[in-house]
Amino acid sequence: MSSGLVAERIADPPSVSTQPPVGPAAGRELAPLIAEYSAIYGPSWKPATVRKHRDDYRRLLDWLTETGRPTTTASLDFLTLAAYVTDLRS
């Protein structure tokens, strides 16, 4: 017995671009967002936590620059973060 329903493709799957995004897709700069986050939550951190976050953020921004990726929220996609973690573990 058939229901008469036919599966239709709604949209093509997203493609993965190897080019950095431009325009609004380029995202927001990370440095001011990191500064804002640190200003909001930093007062409750102990000195060791402040150093850890500062070093972690600096390491991420340096890695993005060294690998030619934008230092914007556009670089917070899964594949970029997975590459960063892989590099940290090597």
C-alpha positions, 0 to 999 in steps of 0.5 A: 500500500503506497501513501503517494508521498514522494521524497523531494530534495529540499536543497543542495548540501552546503559546500566547503569553500577553501577561500576565506569569506568576504563581506558580512560572511567574514565575521566579527574580529575576535580580539574585541570579542575576547576583550569583552568576554574577559572584561565581563568574566575576568573579575571573577577569575583567579590570577592563574585563570586569567593567565590561562585564558590570555595564553589560550586566546593568544595561541589561537589568534597566533595559529589563525594568523600563521595558517592564513585564516582570518582572525574573525568569527568566520574561523570558529567553524568546526573544520577550522577548530578541529584543525587547531586541536589537531595542531595542538595535539601534535 
